[in-house]
Amino acid sequence: MRFLLPLIMEQLRDADSNISTKALVVLRHVVHVTGEETVASIAPQLSAELLLLFDADAVQVRVLSTRLFRDVLAIMLGTKDQQLQKQVRSSLLPLLFHMEDESCSVRQASREALLRAAKFLKWKQLRQLVETAQTWRIGECLLVRARRAEEYLHQSLTYLESPQESLREAAVRFTGLVGQHLRGRSKEKLEDICTALQGLQEDSSPSVCCLATQTILLLRAPGKMTPSPGTHQGPQPPGAPEHHLGGQKQQQPEWLVSAISKRLPPCEHCHSGGAGG
């Protein structure tokens, strides 16, 4: 059976979703009936292939690939395979975004997989946030590990072009968080973020258009913004929203709390008919 696995995994890339679905079903059976040694031999390669399917057009492919990814991590829990750990770290943001997928089944599968990924990485804080469904705080938690901010930014920018409105909106919110994180460090990166968001000011969705416009205005606004999660913070204005992250009291600017929680105030740059409507 082991020598057939590479051939089966090749079918995951087939443009026909029926073929990739069948390959996923077979692979899930293999993962469950073979020993850990067999799974370990294909885990890094299989995980890389599955990551590519998280954004598949077919809902069934998204669901099955996410569930199989979760199952592989459950079997490989405790491994120190560096390549697999890299794949798992790369899965965090896509899984977070797909917790807002238009499909309920994908949302549930993504939450379960993200929880498994947090356990695999032994990331206690991330695990607790997933368990308690504090979706917007998960993005902040990821950015605490600052060295990965640019990688997350690259991933987030690709989701700005997602065909799903909910994923575009999630990407705008997270990109705004990255912008906040980078503000004062890299003006060039900050401007690149604003430029990328400008394309969504003509989005067909009024909420995406509004959120993108507000994020650009606020990232470009003069003056200091709240420091990014995990950094030292000075005095905050009285009554500023606050939360706790990493055992340290943190403040969130009103605009960011409003945007993340989707309680958007009226936006004079957009109208109910959508941009350009």
C-alpha atoms as an extended CHARMM CRD file, in Angstrom:
* protein
*
       277  EXT
         1         1  MET       CA              0.0000000000        0.0000000000        0.0000000000  PROA      1               0.0000000000
         2         2  ARG       CA              2.8050000000        2.4250000000        0.8600000000  PROA      2               0.0000000000
         3         3  PHE       CA              4.1490000000        2.5390000000       -2.6850000000  PROA      3               0.0000000000
         4         4  LEU       CA              0.6880000000        3.5640000000       -3.9540000000  PROA      4               0.0000000000
         5         5  LEU       CA              0.3770000000        6.5650000000       -1.6470000000  PROA      5               0.0000000000
         6         6  PRO       CA              2.3720000000        9.0180000000       -3.8120000000  PROA      6               0.0000000000
         7         7  LEU       CA              0.1530000000        8.0900000000       -6.7680000000  PROA      7               0.0000000000
         8         8  ILE       CA             -2.9860000000        8.6690000000       -4.7330000000  PROA      8               0.0000000000
         9         9  MET       CA             -1.6940000000       12.0020000000       -3.4430000000  PROA      9               0.0000000000
        10        10  GLU       CA             -1.1000000000       13.1270000000       -7.0280000000  PROA      10              0.0000000000
        11        11  GLN       CA             -4.8480000000       12.8530000000       -7.5870000000  PROA      11              0.0000000000
        12        12  LEU       CA             -5.4210000000       15.5710000000       -4.9980000000  PROA      12              0.0000000000
        13        13  ARG       CA             -4.3150000000       18.1420000000       -7.5600000000  PROA      13              0.0000000000
        14        14  ASP       CA             -6.7530000000       16.9730000000      -10.2110000000  PROA      14              0.0000000000
        15        15  ALA       CA             -8.9580000000       19.7620000000      -11.5360000000  PROA      15              0.0000000000
        16        16  ASP       CA            -11.9680000000       17.4580000000      -11.2770000000  PROA      16              0.0000000000
        17        17  SER       CA            -13.2680000000       17.8250000000       -7.7160000000  PROA      17              0.0000000000
        18        18  ASN       CA            -14.8290000000       14.3580000000       -7.9130000000  PROA      18              0.0000000000
        19        19  ILE       CA            -11.4040000000       12.7970000000       -8.3850000000  PROA      19              0.0000000000
        20        20  SER       CA             -9.7790000000       14.8010000000       -5.6060000000  PROA      20              0.0000000000
        21        21  THR       CA            -12.7150000000       13.9530000000       -3.3290000000  PROA      21              0.0000000000
        22        22  LYS       CA            -12.2560000000       10.2290000000       -3.9570000000  PROA      22              0.0000000000
        23        23  ALA       CA             -8.5190000000       10.5580000000       -3.3180000000  PROA      23              0.0000000000
        24        24  LEU       CA             -9.2350000000       12.2860000000        0.0010000000  PROA      24              0.0000000000
        25        25  VAL       CA            -11.6210000000        9.5070000000        1.0360000000  PROA      25              0.0000000000
        26        26  VAL       CA             -9.0250000000        6.8440000000        0.2150000000  PROA      26              0.0000000000
        27        27  LEU       CA             -6.2540000000        8.7060000000        2.0240000000  PROA      27              0.0000000000
        28        28  ARG       CA             -8.3760000000        9.1770000000        5.1200000000  PROA      28              0.0000000000
        29        29  HSD       CA             -9.0170000000        5.4290000000        5.1800000000  PROA      29              0.0000000000
        30        30  VAL       CA             -5.2880000000        4.7620000000        4.7930000000  PROA      30              0.0000000000
        31        31  VAL       CA             -4.4340000000        7.1580000000        7.6140000000  PROA      31              0.0000000000
        32        32  HSD       CA             -6.8890000000        5.4480000000        9.9510000000  PROA      32              0.0000000000
        33        33  VAL       CA             -6.0230000000        1.8160000000        9.1960000000  PROA      33              0.0000000000
        34        34  THR       CA             -2.2390000000        1.9370000000        8.7460000000  PROA      34              0.0000000000
        35        35  GLY       CA              0.3100000000        2.3640000000       11.4840000000  PROA      35              0.0000000000
        36        36  GLU       CA              1.9420000000        5.5610000000       12.6670000000  PROA      36              0.0000000000
        37        37  GLU       CA              5.1140000000        4.6630000000       10.7910000000  PROA      37              0.0000000000
        38        38  THR       CA              3.2910000000        4.7720000000        7.4490000000  PROA      38              0.0000000000
        39        39  VAL       CA              1.5600000000        8.0410000000        8.2920000000  PROA      39              0.0000000000
        40        40  ALA       CA              4.8570000000        9.5530000000        9.4330000000  PROA      40              0.0000000000
        41        41  SER       CA              6.4330000000        8.7050000000        6.0840000000  PROA      41              0.0000000000
        42        42  ILE       CA              3.9000000000       10.8030000000        4.1670000000  PROA      42              0.0000000000
        43        43  ALA       CA              2.7700000000       13.3560000000        6.7580000000  PROA      43              0.0000000000
        44        44  PRO       CA              4.8820000000       16.3510000000        5.6210000000  PROA      44              0.0000000000
        45        45  GLN       CA              4.1050000000       15.8790000000        1.9280000000  PROA      45              0.0000000000
        46        46  LEU       CA              0.4540000000       15.0880000000        2.5400000000  PROA      46              0.0000000000
        47        47  SER       CA              0.0300000000       18.1100000000        4.7940000000  PROA      47              0.0000000000
        48        48  ALA       CA              1.4900000000       20.3720000000        2.1240000000  PROA      48              0.0000000000
        49        49  GLU       CA             -0.9630000000       18.9940000000       -0.4320000000  PROA      49              0.0000000000
        50        50  LEU       CA             -3.9000000000       19.3960000000        1.9400000000  PROA      50              0.0000000000
        51        51  LEU       CA             -3.0570000000       23.0390000000        2.6130000000  PROA      51              0.0000000000
        52        52  LEU       CA             -3.5930000000       23.7460000000       -1.0720000000  PROA      52              0.0000000000
        53        53  LEU       CA             -7.0960000000       22.3000000000       -0.8590000000  PROA      53              0.0000000000
        54        54  PHE       CA             -8.3250000000       24.4460000000        2.0190000000  PROA      54              0.0000000000
        55        55  ASP       CA             -9.3290000000       27.0490000000       -0.5840000000  PROA      55              0.0000000000
        56        56  ALA       CA            -10.8200000000       24.6620000000       -3.1250000000  PROA      56              0.0000000000
        57        57  ASP       CA            -14.0160000000       25.7390000000       -4.8540000000  PROA      57              0.0000000000
        58        58  ALA       CA            -15.8500000000       22.5360000000       -3.9360000000  PROA      58              0.0000000000
        59        59  VAL       CA            -17.1680000000       22.5630000000       -0.3610000000  PROA      59              0.0000000000
        60        60  GLN       CA            -16.7180000000       18.8100000000       -0.0100000000  PROA      60              0.0000000000
        61        61  VAL       CA            -13.0310000000       19.0980000000       -0.9130000000  PROA      61              0.0000000000
        62        62  ARG       CA            -12.5450000000       21.8670000000        1.6500000000  PROA      62              0.0000000000
        63        63  VAL       CA            -14.2740000000       19.8250000000        4.3400000000  PROA      63              0.0000000000
        64        64  LEU       CA            -12.4940000000       16.5320000000        3.6450000000  PROA      64              0.0000000000
        65        65  SER       CA             -9.0330000000       18.0780000000        3.2750000000  PROA      65              0.0000000000
        66        66  THR       CA             -9.4080000000       19.9810000000        6.5460000000  PROA      66              0.0000000000
        67        67  ARG       CA            -10.6350000000       16.9140000000        8.4130000000  PROA      67              0.0000000000
        68        68  LEU       CA             -7.8220000000       14.7680000000        7.0230000000  PROA      68              0.0000000000
        69        69  PHE       CA             -5.3010000000       17.4160000000        8.0670000000  PROA      69              0.0000000000
        70        70  ARG       CA             -6.7690000000       17.2960000000       11.5800000000  PROA      70              0.0000000000
        71        71  ASP       CA             -6.5400000000       13.4950000000       11.6500000000  PROA      71              0.0000000000
        72        72  VAL       CA             -2.9130000000       13.4810000000       10.5110000000  PROA      72              0.0000000000
        73        73  LEU       CA             -1.9790000000       15.8990000000       13.2970000000  PROA      73              0.0000000000
        74        74  ALA       CA             -3.7900000000       13.7500000000       15.8450000000  PROA      74              0.0000000000
        75        75  ILE       CA             -1.6830000000       10.7440000000       14.8490000000  PROA      75              0.0000000000
        76        76  MET       CA              1.5450000000       12.7310000000       14.6490000000  PROA      76              0.0000000000
        77        77  LEU       CA              1.0500000000       14.5200000000       17.9760000000  PROA      77              0.0000000000
        78        78  GLY       CA              4.3990000000       14.8060000000       19.7380000000  PROA      78              0.0000000000
        79        79  THR       CA              6.5530000000       14.4620000000       16.6350000000  PROA      79              0.0000000000
        80        80  LYS       CA              9.5420000000       16.7520000000       16.2040000000  PROA      80              0.0000000000
        81        81  ASP       CA              9.5460000000       16.6110000000       12.4140000000  PROA      81              0.0000000000
        82        82  GLN       CA             10.6040000000       20.1300000000       11.4370000000  PROA      82              0.0000000000
        83        83  GLN       CA              9.0380000000       19.9950000000        7.9970000000  PROA      83              0.0000000000
        84        84  LEU       CA              5.6640000000       18.9620000000        9.4010000000  PROA      84              0.0000000000
        85        85  GLN       CA              5.8320000000       21.6450000000       12.0720000000  PROA      85              0.0000000000
        86        86  LYS       CA              6.4700000000       24.2070000000        9.3470000000  PROA      86              0.0000000000
        87        87  GLN       CA              3.3910000000       23.0290000000        7.4570000000  PROA      87              0.0000000000
        88        88  VAL       CA              1.3050000000       23.2490000000       10.6190000000  PROA      88              0.0000000000
        89        89  ARG       CA              2.4400000000       26.8150000000       11.3140000000  PROA      89              0.0000000000
        90        90  SER       CA              1.5390000000       27.7200000000        7.7370000000  PROA      90              0.0000000000
        91        91  SER       CA             -1.9480000000       26.3120000000        8.2480000000  PROA      91              0.0000000000
        92        92  LEU       CA             -2.9040000000       28.5610000000       11.1630000000  PROA      92              0.0000000000
        93        93  LEU       CA             -4.0910000000       31.6390000000        9.3090000000  PROA      93              0.0000000000
        94        94  PRO       CA             -5.9840000000       29.7890000000        6.5370000000  PROA      94              0.0000000000
        95        95  LEU       CA             -7.7530000000       27.7460000000        9.2020000000  PROA      95              0.0000000000
        96        96  LEU       CA             -8.5880000000       30.9100000000       11.1330000000  PROA      96              0.0000000000
        97        97  PHE       CA            -10.0580000000       32.5240000000        8.0170000000  PROA      97              0.0000000000
        98        98  HSD       CA            -12.0660000000       29.4270000000        7.1450000000  PROA      98              0.0000000000
        99        99  MET       CA            -13.6530000000       29.5170000000       10.5760000000  PROA      99              0.0000000000
       100       100  GLU       CA            -15.7260000000       32.1800000000        8.7970000000  PROA      100             0.0000000000
       101       101  ASP       CA            -16.3080000000       30.1190000000        5.6490000000  PROA      101             0.0000000000
       102       102  GLU       CA            -19.7280000000       30.3510000000        4.0310000000  PROA      102             0.0000000000
       103       103  SER       CA            -20.1210000000       26.6080000000        4.6540000000  PROA      103             0.0000000000
       104       104  CYS       CA            -21.0440000000       25.5730000000        8.1910000000  PROA      104             0.0000000000
       105       105  SER       CA            -19.2760000000       22.2250000000        7.7020000000  PROA      105             0.0000000000
       106       106  VAL       CA            -16.0540000000       23.9620000000        6.6720000000  PROA      106             0.0000000000
       107       107  ARG       CA            -16.2840000000       26.3350000000        9.6340000000  PROA      107             0.0000000000
       108       108  GLN       CA            -16.6120000000       23.4350000000       12.0450000000  PROA      108             0.0000000000
       109       109  ALA       CA            -13.8410000000       21.3970000000       10.4030000000  PROA      109             0.0000000000
       110       110  SER       CA            -11.5250000000       24.4280000000       10.4300000000  PROA      110             0.0000000000
       111       111  ARG       CA            -12.1300000000       25.0650000000       14.1190000000  PROA      111             0.0000000000
       112       112  GLU       CA            -11.3830000000       21.4350000000       14.9480000000  PROA      112             0.0000000000
       113       113  ALA       CA             -8.2380000000       21.4490000000       12.8050000000  PROA      113             0.0000000000
       114       114  LEU       CA             -7.0030000000       24.7380000000       14.2940000000  PROA      114             0.0000000000
       115       115  LEU       CA             -7.5190000000       23.3400000000       17.7790000000  PROA      115             0.0000000000
       116       116  ARG       CA             -5.5520000000       20.2410000000       16.8200000000  PROA      116             0.0000000000
       117       117  ALA       CA             -2.8180000000       22.4080000000       15.3190000000  PROA      117             0.0000000000
       118       118  ALA       CA             -2.5480000000       24.4130000000       18.5440000000  PROA      118             0.0000000000
       119       119  LYS       CA             -2.1730000000       21.1920000000       20.5240000000  PROA      119             0.0000000000
       120       120  PHE       CA              0.3750000000       19.8870000000       18.0320000000  PROA      120             0.0000000000
       121       121  LEU       CA              2.4580000000       23.0720000000       18.4040000000  PROA      121             0.0000000000
       122       122  LYS       CA              1.9380000000       23.0300000000       22.1900000000  PROA      122             0.0000000000
       123       123  TRP       CA              0.6020000000       26.5720000000       21.9680000000  PROA      123             0.0000000000
       124       124  LYS       CA             -1.5400000000       26.8050000000       25.0890000000  PROA      124             0.0000000000
       125       125  GLN       CA             -2.8250000000       30.3240000000       24.5880000000  PROA      125             0.0000000000
       126       126  LEU       CA             -3.9080000000       29.6350000000       21.0190000000  PROA      126             0.0000000000
       127       127  ARG       CA             -5.6350000000       26.4330000000       22.1300000000  PROA      127             0.0000000000
       128       128  GLN       CA             -7.5920000000       28.2950000000       24.8080000000  PROA      128             0.0000000000
       129       129  LEU       CA             -8.7300000000       30.9720000000       22.3770000000  PROA      129             0.0000000000
       130       130  VAL       CA             -9.9270000000       28.3850000000       19.8660000000  PROA      130             0.0000000000
       131       131  GLU       CA            -11.7090000000       26.4010000000       22.5620000000  PROA      131             0.0000000000
       132       132  THR       CA            -13.5620000000       29.5140000000       23.7110000000  PROA      132             0.0000000000
       133       133  ALA       CA            -14.2470000000       30.6750000000       20.1170000000  PROA      133             0.0000000000
       134       134  GLN       CA            -12.5620000000       34.0730000000       20.5910000000  PROA      134             0.0000000000
       135       135  THR       CA            -11.9550000000       34.3680000000       16.8730000000  PROA      135             0.0000000000
       136       136  TRP       CA            -10.7280000000       37.9570000000       16.6500000000  PROA      136             0.0000000000
       137       137  ARG       CA             -8.2580000000       37.4690000000       19.5030000000  PROA      137             0.0000000000
       138       138  ILE       CA             -6.7190000000       34.5010000000       17.6850000000  PROA      138             0.0000000000
       139       139  GLY       CA             -5.3710000000       36.9070000000       15.0670000000  PROA      139             0.0000000000
       140       140  GLU       CA             -3.6940000000       38.9640000000       17.7710000000  PROA      140             0.0000000000
       141       141  CYS       CA             -2.3180000000       35.8000000000       19.3420000000  PROA      141             0.0000000000
       142       142  LEU       CA             -0.6530000000       34.8250000000       16.0560000000  PROA      142             0.0000000000
       143       143  LEU       CA              0.9870000000       38.2350000000       15.7650000000  PROA      143             0.0000000000
       144       144  VAL       CA              2.5240000000       37.9800000000       19.2220000000  PROA      144             0.0000000000
       145       145  ARG       CA              5.1620000000       35.8820000000       17.4930000000  PROA      145             0.0000000000
       146       146  ALA       CA              6.4070000000       38.8870000000       15.5520000000  PROA      146             0.0000000000
       147       147  ARG       CA              8.9420000000       37.0550000000       13.4200000000  PROA      147             0.0000000000
       148       148  ARG       CA              6.0780000000       35.4830000000       11.4530000000  PROA      148             0.0000000000
       149       149  ALA       CA              4.1760000000       38.7330000000       10.8540000000  PROA      149             0.0000000000
       150       150  GLU       CA              5.3710000000       39.1520000000        7.2710000000  PROA      150             0.0000000000
       151       151  GLU       CA              4.5160000000       35.5620000000        6.3860000000  PROA      151             0.0000000000
       152       152  TYR       CA              1.0370000000       36.0430000000        7.8010000000  PROA      152             0.0000000000
       153       153  LEU       CA              0.7430000000       39.2950000000        5.8630000000  PROA      153             0.0000000000
       154       154  HSD       CA              1.5750000000       37.5170000000        2.6120000000  PROA      154             0.0000000000
       155       155  GLN       CA             -1.0610000000       34.8810000000        3.3290000000  PROA      155             0.0000000000
       156       156  SER       CA             -3.6310000000       37.4690000000        4.3420000000  PROA      156             0.0000000000
       157       157  LEU       CA             -3.1770000000       39.5200000000        1.1830000000  PROA      157             0.0000000000
       158       158  THR       CA             -3.9970000000       36.4980000000       -0.9900000000  PROA      158             0.0000000000
       159       159  TYR       CA             -7.3530000000       36.1760000000        0.7730000000  PROA      159             0.0000000000
       160       160  LEU       CA             -8.2840000000       39.7200000000       -0.1880000000  PROA      160             0.0000000000
       161       161  GLU       CA             -9.1060000000       38.1990000000       -3.5710000000  PROA      161             0.0000000000
       162       162  SER       CA            -11.1770000000       35.3190000000       -2.2140000000  PROA      162             0.0000000000
       163       163  PRO       CA            -14.5060000000       34.7180000000       -3.9880000000  PROA      163             0.0000000000
       164       164  GLN       CA            -16.1140000000       34.4620000000       -0.5520000000  PROA      164             0.0000000000
       165       165  GLU       CA            -17.2110000000       37.7520000000        0.9650000000  PROA      165             0.0000000000
       166       166  SER       CA            -16.7490000000       36.4480000000        4.5150000000  PROA      166             0.0000000000
       167       167  LEU       CA            -13.1290000000       35.4890000000        3.8180000000  PROA      167             0.0000000000
       168       168  ARG       CA            -12.3480000000       38.8360000000        2.1900000000  PROA      168             0.0000000000
       169       169  GLU       CA            -13.7740000000       40.5760000000        5.2320000000  PROA      169             0.0000000000
       170       170  ALA       CA            -11.7340000000       38.3770000000        7.5850000000  PROA      170             0.0000000000
       171       171  ALA       CA             -8.6230000000       39.1140000000        5.5270000000  PROA      171             0.0000000000
       172       172  VAL       CA             -9.2190000000       42.8730000000        5.7070000000  PROA      172             0.0000000000
       173       173  ARG       CA             -9.5850000000       42.7160000000        9.4890000000  PROA      173             0.0000000000
       174       174  PHE       CA             -6.4230000000       40.6660000000        9.9270000000  PROA      174             0.0000000000
       175       175  THR       CA             -4.4740000000       42.8040000000        7.4430000000  PROA      175             0.0000000000
       176       176  GLY       CA             -5.4780000000       45.8230000000        9.5300000000  PROA      176             0.0000000000
       177       177  LEU       CA             -4.0740000000       44.0930000000       12.6090000000  PROA      177             0.0000000000
       178       178  VAL       CA             -0.7990000000       43.4700000000       10.7770000000  PROA      178             0.0000000000
       179       179  GLY       CA             -0.7390000000       47.1120000000        9.7260000000  PROA      179             0.0000000000
       180       180  GLN       CA             -1.1640000000       48.1350000000       13.3450000000  PROA      180             0.0000000000
       181       181  HSD       CA              1.6340000000       45.7540000000       14.2600000000  PROA      181             0.0000000000
       182       182  LEU       CA              4.0030000000       47.1940000000       11.6450000000  PROA      182             0.0000000000
       183       183  ARG       CA              3.1270000000       50.8450000000       12.1490000000  PROA      183             0.0000000000
       184       184  GLY       CA              6.1920000000       52.7650000000       13.2810000000  PROA      184             0.0000000000
       185       185  ARG       CA              8.4600000000       49.9710000000       12.0640000000  PROA      185             0.0000000000
       186       186  SER       CA              8.0710000000       49.9140000000        8.2970000000  PROA      186             0.0000000000
       187       187  LYS       CA              6.3820000000       52.7440000000        6.4200000000  PROA      187             0.0000000000
       188       188  GLU       CA              6.9620000000       50.8860000000        3.1620000000  PROA      188             0.0000000000
       189       189  LYS       CA              5.1290000000       47.7800000000        4.3720000000  PROA      189             0.0000000000
       190       190  LEU       CA              2.3420000000       49.9000000000        5.7910000000  PROA      190             0.0000000000
       191       191  GLU       CA              1.8700000000       51.6520000000        2.4620000000  PROA      191             0.0000000000
       192       192  ASP       CA              1.9050000000       48.2950000000        0.6590000000  PROA      192             0.0000000000
       193       193  ILE       CA             -0.9270000000       47.1860000000        2.9470000000  PROA      193             0.0000000000
       194       194  CYS       CA             -2.9570000000       50.3180000000        2.2270000000  PROA      194             0.0000000000
       195       195  THR       CA             -2.3740000000       49.9210000000       -1.5020000000  PROA      195             0.0000000000
       196       196  ALA       CA             -3.5930000000       46.3200000000       -1.3840000000  PROA      196             0.0000000000
       197       197  LEU       CA             -6.6970000000       47.3670000000        0.5480000000  PROA      197             0.0000000000
       198       198  GLN       CA             -7.5180000000       50.1020000000       -1.9590000000  PROA      198             0.0000000000
       199       199  GLY       CA             -8.6360000000       47.4650000000       -4.4310000000  PROA      199             0.0000000000
       200       200  LEU       CA            -11.4240000000       46.5080000000       -2.0460000000  PROA      200             0.0000000000
       201       201  GLN       CA            -12.8330000000       50.0290000000       -1.9660000000  PROA      201             0.0000000000
       202       202  GLU       CA            -14.6250000000       48.9830000000       -5.1590000000  PROA      202             0.0000000000
       203       203  ASP       CA            -15.7250000000       45.6380000000       -3.7320000000  PROA      203             0.0000000000
       204       204  SER       CA            -19.2130000000       44.3780000000       -4.5550000000  PROA      204             0.0000000000
       205       205  SER       CA            -19.8730000000       43.9300000000       -0.8320000000  PROA      205             0.0000000000
       206       206  PRO       CA            -20.7040000000       47.1750000000        1.0280000000  PROA      206             0.0000000000
       207       207  SER       CA            -19.3610000000       45.7640000000        4.3070000000  PROA      207             0.0000000000
       208       208  VAL       CA            -16.0230000000       44.7960000000        2.7350000000  PROA      208             0.0000000000
       209       209  CYS       CA            -15.8130000000       48.1580000000        0.9740000000  PROA      209             0.0000000000
       210       210  CYS       CA            -16.5730000000       50.0240000000        4.1940000000  PROA      210             0.0000000000
       211       211  LEU       CA            -14.1520000000       48.0280000000        6.2980000000  PROA      211             0.0000000000
       212       212  ALA       CA            -11.3370000000       48.4220000000        3.7510000000  PROA      212             0.0000000000
       213       213  THR       CA            -11.9150000000       52.1760000000        3.5090000000  PROA      213             0.0000000000
       214       214  GLN       CA            -11.9400000000       52.6570000000        7.2740000000  PROA      214             0.0000000000
       215       215  THR       CA             -8.8380000000       50.5330000000        7.7190000000  PROA      215             0.0000000000
       216       216  ILE       CA             -6.9050000000       52.5540000000        5.1380000000  PROA      216             0.0000000000
       217       217  LEU       CA             -7.9390000000       55.8680000000        6.6890000000  PROA      217             0.0000000000
       218       218  LEU       CA             -6.9830000000       54.7600000000       10.1570000000  PROA      218             0.0000000000
       219       219  LEU       CA             -3.6670000000       53.1980000000        9.1860000000  PROA      219             0.0000000000
       220       220  ARG       CA             -2.7280000000       56.4100000000        7.4010000000  PROA      220             0.0000000000
       221       221  ALA       CA             -4.0050000000       58.6790000000       10.1540000000  PROA      221             0.0000000000
       222       222  PRO       CA             -1.3280000000       60.8060000000       11.8600000000  PROA      222             0.0000000000
       223       223  GLY       CA             -0.4030000000       60.1060000000       15.4490000000  PROA      223             0.0000000000
       224       224  LYS       CA              0.2690000000       56.9440000000       17.3580000000  PROA      224             0.0000000000
       225       225  MET       CA             -1.9220000000       53.8930000000       17.3900000000  PROA      225             0.0000000000
       226       226  THR       CA             -2.1460000000       51.2450000000       20.0610000000  PROA      226             0.0000000000
       227       227  PRO       CA              1.0650000000       49.1750000000       20.1210000000  PROA      227             0.0000000000
       228       228  SER       CA              0.8040000000       45.7130000000       18.6400000000  PROA      228             0.0000000000
       229       229  PRO       CA              0.1090000000       42.7660000000       20.9260000000  PROA      229             0.0000000000
       230       230  GLY       CA              3.0540000000       41.7000000000       23.0000000000  PROA      230             0.0000000000
       231       231  THR       CA              4.7820000000       45.0880000000       22.9790000000  PROA      231             0.0000000000
       232       232  HSD       CA              5.2220000000       47.5830000000       25.8040000000  PROA      232             0.0000000000
       233       233  GLN       CA              2.3530000000       50.0160000000       26.1370000000  PROA      233             0.0000000000
       234       234  GLY       CA              2.2360000000       53.4900000000       27.5170000000  PROA      234             0.0000000000
       235       235  PRO       CA             -0.7320000000       55.2290000000       29.1430000000  PROA      235             0.0000000000
       236       236  GLN       CA             -4.0610000000       54.8090000000       27.3470000000  PROA      236             0.0000000000
       237       237  PRO       CA             -6.9910000000       57.2150000000       27.1610000000  PROA      237             0.0000000000
       238       238  PRO       CA             -9.5980000000       56.7490000000       29.8930000000  PROA      238             0.0000000000
       239       239  GLY       CA            -12.3510000000       54.3910000000       28.8900000000  PROA      239             0.0000000000
       240       240  ALA       CA            -10.4050000000       52.7790000000       26.0410000000  PROA      240             0.0000000000
       241       241  PRO       CA            -11.5210000000       49.1720000000       25.4100000000  PROA      241             0.0000000000
       242       242  GLU       CA             -9.2130000000       46.6470000000       26.9600000000  PROA      242             0.0000000000
       243       243  HSD       CA             -8.6150000000       42.9310000000       27.1240000000  PROA      243             0.0000000000
       244       244  HSD       CA             -5.9690000000       40.5930000000       28.4210000000  PROA      244             0.0000000000
       245       245  LEU       CA             -3.5220000000       38.7830000000       26.1680000000  PROA      245             0.0000000000
       246       246  GLY       CA             -0.6120000000       36.7520000000       27.4290000000  PROA      246             0.0000000000
       247       247  GLY       CA             -1.3900000000       37.6770000000       31.0320000000  PROA      247             0.0000000000
       248       248  GLN       CA             -0.8860000000       41.3850000000       30.3360000000  PROA      248             0.0000000000
       249       249  LYS       CA             -3.6300000000       44.0200000000       30.2230000000  PROA      249             0.0000000000
       250       250  GLN       CA             -3.9450000000       45.3830000000       26.6930000000  PROA      250             0.0000000000
       251       251  GLN       CA             -5.9350000000       48.2090000000       25.1130000000  PROA      251             0.0000000000
       252       252  GLN       CA             -7.7190000000       48.1430000000       21.7710000000  PROA      252             0.0000000000
       253       253  PRO       CA             -8.6450000000       51.2740000000       19.8000000000  PROA      253             0.0000000000
       254       254  GLU       CA            -12.3950000000       51.7040000000       19.2940000000  PROA      254             0.0000000000
       255       255  TRP       CA            -12.1610000000       51.4610000000       15.5200000000  PROA      255             0.0000000000
       256       256  LEU       CA            -10.4200000000       48.1040000000       15.6860000000  PROA      256             0.0000000000
       257       257  VAL       CA            -12.8370000000       46.6220000000       18.1940000000  PROA      257             0.0000000000
       258       258  SER       CA            -15.7460000000       47.8680000000       16.0960000000  PROA      258             0.0000000000
       259       259  ALA       CA            -14.3060000000       46.4990000000       12.8690000000  PROA      259             0.0000000000
       260       260  ILE       CA            -13.3880000000       43.1300000000       14.2980000000  PROA      260             0.0000000000
       261       261  SER       CA            -16.7570000000       42.6410000000       15.9180000000  PROA      261             0.0000000000
       262       262  LYS       CA            -18.3960000000       43.7900000000       12.6550000000  PROA      262             0.0000000000
       263       263  ARG       CA            -20.2740000000       46.5960000000       14.3700000000  PROA      263             0.0000000000
       264       264  LEU       CA            -19.2970000000       49.0600000000       11.6690000000  PROA      264             0.0000000000
       265       265  PRO       CA            -20.3250000000       52.6860000000       12.0400000000  PROA      265             0.0000000000
       266       266  PRO       CA            -21.7600000000       54.4500000000        8.9590000000  PROA      266             0.0000000000
       267       267  CYS       CA            -19.1360000000       54.9490000000        6.2820000000  PROA      267             0.0000000000
       268       268  GLU       CA            -19.4770000000       58.0470000000        4.1340000000  PROA      268             0.0000000000
       269       269  HSD       CA            -17.1440000000       56.5500000000        1.5140000000  PROA      269             0.0000000000
       270       270  CYS       CA            -19.4970000000       53.6430000000        0.7830000000  PROA      270             0.0000000000
       271       271  HSD       CA            -23.2440000000       53.4050000000        0.3790000000  PROA      271             0.0000000000
       272       272  SER       CA            -25.8460000000       50.7320000000        0.6720000000  PROA      272             0.0000000000
       273       273  GLY       CA            -25.6810000000       49.9200000000       -3.0070000000  PROA      273             0.0000000000
       274       274  GLY       CA            -21.9920000000       48.9500000000       -2.8370000000  PROA      274             0.0000000000
       275       275  ALA       CA            -18.9960000000       50.6630000000       -4.3480000000  PROA      275             0.0000000000
       276       276  GLY       CA            -19.4850000000       51.8870000000       -7.8370000000  PROA      276             0.0000000000
       277       277  GLY       CA            -23.1950000000       50.9410000000       -7.6920000000  PROA      277             0.0000000000
